Amino acid sequence: MSKILIIALVLLCSCSITDPYYLNLDSARQIEFTISKIDTTNEFRYENIIDIYSINSSELDYLLRSNSNKYKLLIFFTNWCPNSSESVPVLLNDLSKIDELDIILISPDDWVRKKNYLGYINKYLLKFNIYLLDVYSYGEKRNPHYRMRKFINEICSDCNDIGGFPSFILYDQYNFIIFKHTGELDTNVFTSMMKN
């Protein structure tokens, strides 16, 4: 009986270990992780500054409505998932050649991962902003799948099948979802969807 109690205590304690990113985050240290909010009052998207932004569902709606391209592709990814981090830059290179497509990169990670994503942008020479899910809307820490699910439920009532990295949601010019998928894809899938 005492062995079971000890095992239960060890398991319980292991669940409460704090992610090292969150240790010693006093207010002075938090400033370096500050992420800009999307300013829906000006045309920030047309500035040629690649950066990390915070996003929630209403700000995504603004991005979709303010876009002049015929199609918009949301790519949900992380820089710590091997499939996602390695396949997305290759796909972006091919997709960036499609003039009628706007690409929005969204990660479920929160503000403490900002430097990691700036490094990712520089490593792969990305020409796209990366949007991290808003801490105040979707919570902090630990569970990026929960944060992503909460966000996706707000933007799409029929997207229960979207749940891993990378995941894709393709919108048409009227902001209707015409395609959604979880897992790696080839550029040809998107070009054929856009032709239909």
N, C-alpha and C positions, 0 to 999 in steps of 0.2 A: 504494500500500500504506500509506503514511504517513497519507493522508487517512482511510482506514478505521480506522486505529489511533486517530487523533484523535477521530473520531466515536464510536468505542466508548468511549473514555475520558470524553467529555462525557456520553454516555448513562449510563454507570456512575456518575459523580459526581452526576448529577441525581437518581438514585434514592436517594442517601444524604442528601439535604437534610433536616434536622430540622424538623419542624413547629414554628412559633414558640411554640406553647403550651408546649412542653416545654423551651424554653431557659431557663436561669437558675432552675430549680426547686429551690432549696435547701430544706432541711427546714422552715425558717420559712415560706417561700412556699407549700409544699405544704399547710400547715394550712388555708389559706383554701379549698382545694379538697376538703377532707374531706367524704366522703359517708357518711351514716348507713347502717348495716346494718339489715336488717329484724330486729327483736327478736321472735323466735318464742315468747318466754316470756310476753309480755303482749299486751294488746289495743290495740296502737298504732294499728291501722287505724281504730279508732272515735274517735280524737282528731281534732278538726277542724283539723288542721294540714297544709297542703299543702306538700310538700317534695320533694326529690330523694333517692332511695334507691338503694343498690347492690342488685343482685339476681343470684342464680344459680338453677339449675334446682330445687334442693331448697327454696329460699325461695319460688319460684313455686309449687311443690307445696303449701307451707304456705298461701299466699294462696288457692289454689283450694279447698283443703279447709276453710279457716276461713270461707269465704264462705257467707252464708245465701241469696243470690239464686239463682234458678233457672238463670240463664245467666251465663256469664263470657266476656268478649270481650277477647282480647289484641290490642292494636294496636301493631305495630312501625312506628316512624316516626323521622324525624330532623328537626331544625329547620333544616338546611342544604339539604335536598332540596326544591326548589320545589313539586312536586306534593304531597309529604307535609306540609310546613309550612303550606301554605295550605288544603289540603282537610281536614286532621284537625280543626282547631278548629270548622269548620262542621259536620262530622259529629258531633263530640262534643256540640255544642249540641242536635242532634236526638236523639241516642242517650241523652243524660242524662235525657230525659223518660220513658224506659222503666223502670218501677219494678223489674221482674224481671231487669234486666241490670246486672252489675257490669263496669266497664271498667278494664283494667290497661294503662297506657301504658308501652311498653318502647322504649328507644333503645339502639342498639349503641355509642353513644359512651361514652367513659370519663370519669373524674373531672375532667379538666382542662376539660371543657365545662360544668361545673356552673353557672357564672354565666350562660352562654348559655341554659340551660334554665330557670333562675329568671326570667330576662328574658322568655322565651317564655310561661311561666305568667302573669306579670304583664301582658304585652301582650294576651293573649287571654282573660284573666280565667278561666283554667282552674280547675276544681274537682276536679282529679284529681292524685294523686301521679305523678311520672315516675320510672321505674326505669331506671337506667343499668346496663349489663351489668358485672358484677363484674370488676375488673381482675385479681384473683388467679386467677379461674377461666378467663377468656377472653382474657387478655393485654392489653397496652396498645397505644396508638398506631395510627395510620395506616390500618388496614384494618377499618372497621366491618362490611363484608360478611362477612369471615372470622369476626369475633366473633359476628355474628348467626347465621351458618351453624352454628358450633360449639354455640351455645345451642339453636337449633332442633333440631339432631340429638339433643340430650339430652332434649328434652321431647316429641319427636314422631318416631317412626321412619318415618312415611309422609308427611313434609312436604318432600320434595325439590323440589316445585314452588313453595315459598315462598322468595322471595329478593330482593325489592326493597322499596321504601318508597312508600306504606304497604303493609303486609301485615296480614292478619287471621286469627286462629284463634278460632273460637267453640266453647265447651264447653257441654255440657248440665249438668243438675243432678248427674249422676253422674261428672262430669269426663271424659266421652268427647268427643272432637272430632267435631262434627257439620258443620262448615263451615270451609274455609280458602280464602284468596284473596290474590293480590298485585295491587295496583293500586287505583285509586279505586273506591268503591262508594257507592250510595245507601242511606239508612236503610231503605228498603222491602225491600231484600235481606235484611237482618238480621231484620226483623219477620216476613217470610214464612218464614224458616228457623225461627224460634222458634214459629210457629204449627203447623208440621209436626212 
